[in-house]
């Protein structure tokens, strides 16, 4: 990773990057990325306003709601999210459109050159740090009205946090990534609140979350807004300091709608209530309670990969009619026992698959966990892959049933890639 390079395809970019630093490797800290960001970006902002979103669950849907409202308002935005489902380009979007291959290749070259020039010895960047700098570089070149930045892990030491947010949102706090963030909700909350800045807006979307989030906002001198105190949503009525707003029922999980509206109300742009309502109603996000019709069967895709997300998913599934069958695979560093226990009452049958890669979870662990949760042997099927599990579920399900694909981004991504491949013939 110590020489400049020329890239002609995204595949070449990613092969080169993964040879330098595998995608799954995690090295939290802002020292490396700060050096390169200074060289790459200088003093020019990446957008007129920056909204950074952290939290255990709900980050992706929050970004989706914000983007849809901005677009309905006629404003421009760039969004950084992760991970991707099918192609890397999904991670960086401008007004809902994935960045082009040509723009990605050019940005890879600029970021690589900057990390070579940033210090006497070229700075070694992780996969996510490089990805984040590519997003910053492209946003700076395009200068959108708003940059929407989704934190990858934690907050305080995440690469995204090298940029000061004008509005920082913490969606929710639950136990996840405990090896990195701690096993206590107060500690995790403090880590995620590390995206707050003095004099800037800090929003917490969880009503009953740990006090450490608000304590940190007060400590650094942020403009603090707490769901249930400074704003709230009562059924379809949002109430805040700027007045009331009727909000529509939404297709995405609604847990962070109140925080999204509060953030929009605090942006220095003229955004009408109609634009807010339109954006909320039209927001869509792959893999978050995404409903599809495939081979005459109803399929729901959801990346739920921790107990908190599984509980939210169960609440949505409770509104569905008919039997629900699960296509399921998870990563080994997640609390799969708790997820299975949470979901066991909602699913009629399970179609299990191993997950691949260094964090993969094999079938024996999944079947053992199901048995411990009281799922009978005739209510689950062990399959060799996610695609095989999906195919078996499609063959098993009745037309009135639903098939839920869930457990990780990788699980949903494999199914989306399979659907895309089948549609292309």
VEXZA-200723 format. One record per residue (C-alpha): residue in three letters; z, y, x negated. Coordinates in steps of 0.05 Angstrom, whole numbers, padded with zeros to 5 digits, always signed. Layout:
BEGIN
alaZYX ...
END
This chain:
BEGIN
unk+00000+00000+00000 unk-00008+00044-00061 unk-00082+00064-00057 unk-00123+00105-00009 unk-00167+00064+00038 unk-00227+00071+00083 unk-00226+00038+00151 unk-00286+00021+00195 unk-00251-00018+00251 unk-00183-00022+00284 unk-00179-00095+00266 unk-00187-00075+00192 unk-00133-00022+00200 unk-00084-00072+00230 unk-00099-00128+00181 unk-00086-00080+00124 unk-00023-00052+00155 unk+00007-00121+00171 unk-00006-00143+00099 unk+00036-00084+00076 unk+00091-00091+00127 unk+00094-00143+00184 unk+00098-00116+00255 unk+00164-00150+00270 unk+00202-00123+00209 unk+00254-00070+00226 unk+00282-00019+00178 unk+00317+00037+00215 unk+00324+00105+00182 unk+00288+00172+00178 unk+00283+00181+00103 unk+00215+00149+00092 unk+00181+00177+00153 unk+00209+00247+00143 unk+00176+00251+00074 unk+00108+00231+00100 unk+00113+00272+00164 unk+00125+00335+00124 unk+00064+00321+00081 unk+00021+00301+00141 unk+00040+00352+00193 unk+00066+00411+00154 unk+00097+00463+00201 unk+00047+00455+00258 unk+00075+00426+00323 unk+00046+00363+00355 unk+00045+00394+00425 unk+00069+00455+00463 unk+00128+00415+00489 unk+00158+00348+00467 unk+00194+00300+00514 unk+00228+00241+00479 unk+00251+00182+00521 unk+00304+00131+00498 unk+00345+00079+00535 unk+00354+00005+00544 unk+00308-00001+00604 unk+00261+00045+00642 unk+00229+00081+00583 unk+00158+00059+00598 unk+00161+00075+00672 unk+00193+00143+00657 unk+00135+00160+00611 unk+00086+00136+00664 unk+00117+00179+00718 unk+00119+00240+00672 unk+00046+00230+00651 unk+00022+00222+00723 unk+00057+00286+00745 unk+00029+00325+00686 unk-00041+00301+00701 unk-00034+00318+00775 unk-00013+00388+00751 unk-00076+00397+00710 unk-00037+00395+00645 unk-00055+00353+00584 unk-00009+00302+00551 unk-00008+00252+00496 unk+00036+00190+00501 unk+00065+00143+00448 unk+00091+00077+00476 unk+00102+00008+00447 unk+00089-00048+00441 unk+00019-00061+00465 unk-00004-00118+00510 unk-00076-00133+00489 unk-00100-00080+00440 unk-00066-00032+00392 unk-00101+00029+00423 unk-00055+00023+00484 unk+00002+00052+00443 unk-00030+00121+00440 unk-00061+00152+00502 unk-00085+00221+00522 unk-00083+00235+00596 unk-00081+00161+00610 unk-00140+00142+00565 unk-00130+00099+00504 unk-00147+00131+00437 unk-00215+00112+00411 unk-00227+00064+00353 unk-00260+00120+00313 unk-00201+00167+00321 unk-00152+00112+00302 unk-00190+00095+00239 unk-00194+00168+00217 unk-00120+00177+00231 unk-00101+00114+00192 unk-00137+00143+00132 unk-00101+00211+00139 unk-00032+00178+00146 unk-00044+00132+00087 unk-00066+00191+00044 unk-00004+00231+00064 unk+00044+00175+00047 unk+00010+00169-00022 unk+00017+00244-00034 unk+00086+00253-00004 unk+00125+00231-00066 unk+00115+00212-00139 unk+00113+00139-00116 unk+00075+00125-00051 unk+00123+00119+00007 unk+00129+00049+00036 unk+00126+00055+00112 unk+00143+00002+00164 unk+00091-00019+00215 unk+00125+00023+00270 unk+00133+00083+00224 unk+00060+00082+00207 unk+00042+00074+00281 unk+00087+00133+00299 unk+00056+00178+00246 unk-00014+00160+00271 unk+00007+00183+00341 unk+00037+00248+00313 unk-00026+00261+00273 unk-00073+00250+00333 unk-00029+00293+00378 unk-00029+00349+00327 unk-00104+00347+00324 unk-00113+00346+00400 unk-00055+00394+00415 unk-00036+00371+00486 unk+00009+00412+00530 unk+00063+00357+00527 unk+00077+00300+00479 unk+00112+00241+00511 unk+00147+00199+00458 unk+00179+00132+00474 unk+00233+00111+00426 unk+00222+00041+00397 unk+00293+00021+00381 unk+00358+00059+00391 unk+00348+00133+00382 unk+00385+00166+00324 unk+00349+00127+00269 unk+00284+00111+00305 unk+00220+00138+00274 unk+00204+00179+00336 unk+00267+00220+00324 unk+00237+00255+00264 unk+00207+00303+00316 unk+00255+00350+00352 unk+00250+00341+00427 unk+00249+00400+00474 unk+00272+00352+00529 unk+00307+00287+00512 unk+00318+00234+00565 unk+00364+00174+00559 unk+00345+00129+00617 unk+00400+00076+00617 unk+00449+00041+00571 unk+00460-00035+00570 unk+00473-00088+00518 unk+00410-00102+00478 unk+00389-00102+00405 unk+00463-00112+00389 unk+00449-00133+00318 unk+00422-00064+00305 unk+00458-00018+00354 unk+00527-00050+00363 unk+00560-00094+00415 unk+00596-00038+00452 unk+00564+00005+00506 unk+00597+00068+00480 unk+00570+00056+00410 unk+00500+00041+00437 unk+00502+00103+00481 unk+00520+00146+00421 unk+00461+00117+00381 unk+00412+00131+00437 unk+00440+00201+00447 unk+00419+00215+00376 unk+00354+00243+00403 unk+00391+00304+00433 unk+00384+00371+00398 unk+00424+00436+00397 unk+00401+00485+00450 unk+00351+00436+00479 unk+00352+00396+00544 unk+00389+00330+00546 unk+00383+00287+00609 unk+00420+00222+00625 unk+00388+00182+00681 unk+00445+00132+00692 unk+00500+00153+00740 unk+00554+00106+00714 unk+00535+00102+00641 unk+00581+00107+00579 unk+00615+00173+00567 unk+00591+00175+00495 unk+00523+00199+00517 unk+00550+00263+00549 unk+00602+00271+00494 unk+00547+00272+00441 unk+00506+00322+00481 unk+00566+00369+00484 unk+00581+00358+00410 unk+00512+00379+00387 unk+00507+00436+00438 unk+00451+00409+00483 unk+00436+00435+00552 unk+00467+00376+00589 unk+00442+00346+00655 unk+00476+00284+00683 unk+00449+00244+00742 unk+00499+00247+00799 unk+00528+00313+00774 unk+00473+00364+00759 unk+00419+00328+00800 unk+00415+00267+00844 unk+00370+00228+00890 unk+00395+00210+00960 unk+00345+00161+00991 unk+00278+00200+00988 unk+00310+00268+00976 unk+00318+00295+00906 unk+00371+00349+00899 unk+00380+00395+00839 unk+00398+00465+00817 unk+00326+00487+00832 unk+00329+00462+00904 unk+00311+00399+00942 unk+00248+00357+00940 unk+00224+00300+00983 unk+00200+00245+00937 unk+00154+00187+00958 unk+00168+00113+00953 unk+00140+00092+00886 unk+00104+00030+00860 unk+00142+00029+00794 unk+00217+00016+00789 unk+00251+00077+00818 unk+00313+00078+00775 unk+00292+00139+00734 unk+00254+00181+00786 unk+00312+00230+00791 unk+00314+00242+00715 unk+00238+00249+00713 unk+00239+00304+00767 unk+00295+00340+00731 unk+00255+00339+00666 unk+00192+00365+00701 unk+00232+00421+00733 unk+00255+00444+00665 unk+00186+00447+00632 unk+00159+00518+00619 unk+00097+00505+00661 unk+00082+00520+00734 unk+00085+00451+00766 unk+00084+00449+00841 unk+00125+00402+00885 unk+00059+00374+00911 unk+00039+00355+00840 unk+00106+00321+00829 unk+00099+00282+00894 unk+00027+00262+00878 unk+00044+00240+00808 unk+00103+00198+00830 unk+00061+00164+00883 unk+00002+00150+00837 unk+00037+00129+00773 unk+00019+00060+00747 unk+00041+00021+00686 unk+00017-00046+00661 unk+00070-00100+00660 unk+00122-00064+00702 unk+00122-00097+00770 unk+00047-00098+00765 unk+00017-00135+00825 unk-00050-00171+00819 unk-00091-00219+00861 unk-00117-00276+00820 unk-00154-00337+00848 unk-00128-00320+00917 unk-00056-00319+00893 unk-00009-00260+00886 unk+00015-00249+00815 unk+00070-00201+00793 unk+00075-00182+00719 unk+00141-00154+00692 unk+00165-00150+00620 unk+00239-00156+00639 unk+00271-00183+00576 unk+00346-00170+00583 unk+00399-00180+00637 unk+00397-00107+00660 unk+00322-00109+00670 unk+00327-00177+00703 unk+00378-00150+00753 unk+00331-00092+00770 unk+00274-00141+00778 unk+00315-00184+00825 unk+00327-00124+00870 unk+00252-00113+00875 unk+00238-00186+00887 unk+00289-00188+00944 unk+00239-00147+00985 unk+00184-00198+00976 unk+00167-00252+01028 unk+00151-00324+01011 unk+00171-00369+00953 unk+00169-00340+00883 unk+00151-00383+00822 unk+00165-00359+00752 unk+00121-00364+00690 unk+00172-00352+00636 unk+00178-00345+00560 unk+00227-00303+00520 unk+00243-00285+00448 unk+00301-00319+00413 unk+00339-00255+00398 unk+00346-00237+00471 unk+00401-00259+00519 unk+00358-00311+00553 unk+00418-00348+00582 unk+00439-00287+00622 unk+00368-00271+00643 unk+00358-00343+00669 unk+00425-00341+00705 unk+00406-00275+00738 unk+00337-00298+00760 unk+00355-00369+00781 unk+00371-00352+00853 unk+00305-00315+00862 unk+00257-00367+00835 unk+00236-00431+00871 unk+00203-00463+00810 unk+00199-00446+00736 unk+00139-00457+00691 unk+00166-00453+00620 unk+00128-00439+00556 unk+00148-00429+00483 unk+00140-00361+00452 unk+00104-00358+00385 unk+00121-00320+00322 unk+00183-00312+00279 unk+00225-00291+00339 unk+00198-00346+00384 unk+00241-00388+00430 unk+00222-00461+00439 unk+00221-00503+00501 unk+00284-00543+00486 unk+00326-00480+00486 unk+00295-00457+00551 unk+00304-00523+00587 unk+00376-00530+00562 unk+00392-00460+00588 unk+00361-00475+00656 unk+00401-00539+00662 unk+00465-00501+00645 unk+00448-00451+00699 unk+00444-00507+00750 unk+00368-00509+00758 unk+00348-00580+00778 unk+00298-00618+00735 unk+00247-00622+00792 unk+00248-00545+00796 unk+00220-00531+00727 unk+00159-00553+00687 unk+00153-00550+00611 unk+00084-00526+00588 unk+00052-00519+00520 unk+00033-00446+00526 unk+00037-00385+00571 unk-00034-00395+00595 unk-00021-00468+00611 unk+00043-00447+00649 unk+00003-00396+00688 unk-00051-00446+00705 unk+00000-00497+00730 unk+00035-00444+00771 unk-00031-00422+00803 unk-00047-00495+00821 unk+00024-00506+00849 unk+00033-00442+00890 unk+00014-00437+00963 unk-00027-00377+00986 unk+00036-00345+01016 unk+00075-00354+00951 unk+00080-00306+00893 unk+00078-00320+00818 unk+00122-00278+00773 unk+00103-00274+00699 unk+00161-00246+00659 unk+00206-00249+00598 unk+00174-00206+00545 unk+00117-00160+00527 unk+00086-00219+00491 unk+00089-00263+00553 unk+00056-00211+00598 unk+00007-00192+00544 unk-00019-00263+00537 unk-00031-00266+00612 unk-00066-00199+00614 unk-00110-00220+00556 unk-00127-00285+00592 unk-00145-00248+00656 unk-00189-00200+00617 unk-00224-00258+00581 unk-00237-00294+00647 unk-00265-00232+00679 unk-00313-00222+00621 unk-00338-00293+00631 
END
